[in-house]
């Protein structure tokens, strides 16, 4: 994959992210699957992140994304624990 650029830098920060329901329950099918597809695309569009590949199985979700270095992976995934500490 080619590197992207930000002002004076070139970067290639790719991450493989997995979501697994508790006890790997087989719950991601039919209606839920459609909702998960939309929910995985929305944060990528808002934060200008490239969703390279996404696969939704019955018991887990895999995403391969390219996140710019100005955004941390925790920030992209929605971890707000840093905000709670302040």
C-alpha positions in Angstrom: 0.0 0.0 0.0 1.2 3.5 -0.8 2.1 6.0 1.8 -0.1 9.1 2.3 1.1 12.5 3.1 0.5 15.2 5.7 2.2 18.6 5.0 5.9 17.6 5.2 5.6 14.0 6.1 4.8 10.7 4.4 3.0 8.0 6.5 1.5 4.6 6.2 -0.2 3.7 9.5 -2.4 0.7 8.9 -4.2 -1.2 11.7 -6.1 -4.5 11.9 -9.0 -4.0 14.4 -11.3 -6.7 15.6 -14.6 -6.5 17.6 -15.7 -9.7 19.3 -19.0 -10.1 21.2 -18.7 -11.4 24.7 -18.2 -15.2 24.8 -18.1 -15.1 20.9 -21.8 -15.3 20.7 -23.1 -15.8 17.1 -25.3 -12.7 17.0 -24.1 -10.7 14.0 -26.5 -11.7 11.2 -29.4 -10.3 9.2 -30.6 -6.9 10.6 -27.7 -6.6 13.0 -25.2 -7.2 10.2 -26.6 -4.2 8.2 -26.4 -2.0 11.3 -22.8 -3.0 12.0 -21.8 -2.2 8.4 -23.2 1.3 8.8 -21.8 1.8 12.3 -18.3 0.8 11.0 -18.4 3.3 8.1 -19.7 6.3 10.0 -16.6 7.0 12.2 -14.3 6.6 9.2 -16.2 9.2 7.2 -16.3 11.7 10.1 -12.6 11.4 11.0 -11.2 11.1 7.4 -10.0 7.6 7.9 -9.7 5.1 5.0 -11.5 1.9 5.5 -9.4 -0.5 3.4 -11.3 -3.7 4.2 -14.1 -4.8 6.5 -15.4 -8.3 7.1 -18.4 -9.1 9.2 -18.7 -12.7 10.4 -21.4 -14.3 12.6 -19.2 -14.0 15.7 -16.7 -11.1 15.0 -16.0 -8.0 12.9 -12.6 -7.3 11.3 -11.6 -3.9 10.0 -8.4 -2.9 8.2 -8.0 0.9 8.4 -5.4 3.5 7.6 -5.4 6.1 10.4 -3.4 9.4 10.0 -0.7 9.9 12.7 -2.5 13.0 14.0 -5.3 10.7 15.3 -4.5 8.0 17.8 -6.2 4.6 17.5 -7.9 5.0 20.9 -9.3 8.3 19.8 -10.6 6.7 16.6 -12.2 3.8 18.5 -13.9 6.2 20.9 -12.0 5.7 24.1 -12.9 8.6 26.3 -11.1 7.6 29.4 -8.5 10.4 28.9 -11.3 12.9 29.0 -12.7 11.4 32.2 -9.4 11.7 34.0 -9.0 15.4 33.3 
